[in-house]
């Protein structure tokens, strides 16, 4: 099983993100240690989770999905500077 860290910035406070929250609550083994941070245990890959989350958020929202059982990561909307840092570190 993969241990996945998921964090997001949702930029439209008036949008209904209930579908996103339902998706995240669908993971049987999960923790929500911070407001926009979830940790889940799943057989899905970090890339699959990122791709599934994209269906529940807007194009201007940002997410990062990190497999913390190893050193694999997938992200979207974090900007060039942060993306480059993640690739190099």
N, C-alpha and C positions, 0 to 999 in steps of 0.2 A: 504494500500500500504506500502511496505517495503522501507526504505531508506538504500541503500547499498553503502558502501565505497569499492572501488577496487583499489589496488595498485600492481605494478609489477616491477620486474627487468628482463629485457630481455638481455640475455648474448651474443647474436650473432648480432652485429650491421649490418652485411651484409645480414642477413636474411630478407625476405620480410614479415613484420608483418601486411600487409594490411588487411588480413582476421580478425585479432584481432581487429583492429581499426574499421572496418566495423561493427563487432559484437557490440562493445561498443557504436558506434554511433547509433545503432538500437534501443536503449532505447529512448523513446520519451522525457522523462523528465530527463535531465542529465546536469552535470556540470563537467568541467575539470580544477580544481583549480591549479594543478601542473602538471609537465611534465608526470609523470607516476602515477597520481592519478585521479580517476574518482569517481563521486558520481551520483548514479542513483536512480530513484523512479520506483518501479516495483512490480508486484504481485509475482515474482519469489523469491525463497529463496536464501540465501547466498550460500548454498551448491549446489543448482542447477546451479547458476551462475558460481561458481568455476569449477564444472564439465564441463560446456559448454566452459569455457575459455581454459581448458586443451586441447581441440581439436585444438586450434589455436596457441599454443606455443610449444616450445621444452621442452624435459624432464629436461634440466638443467636450465630452466627459473624458477623464483620464483613469486608466487602471494599470496596476502592475500585479503580475501573478508570478510568484517565485516558488519553485520546488525546493523546500528547505530540507528535504531528505538528501539533497545533493547540492550541486551548484548550477542547476539549469534555471533559466529565467525567460519570461515572455512579458512584453509590455506594449503599451500603446498610448500615445498622446503625452509623453513626458518631456518632449523637447530634445533638441540635438545635444545640448551640454550634458544633461542627465543620462541620455541614451549612451553617449560616448563613454562616460564614466562607468556605467554598468558593464559595458562591453570590455573595458580595460581592467576592471577590478573584480 
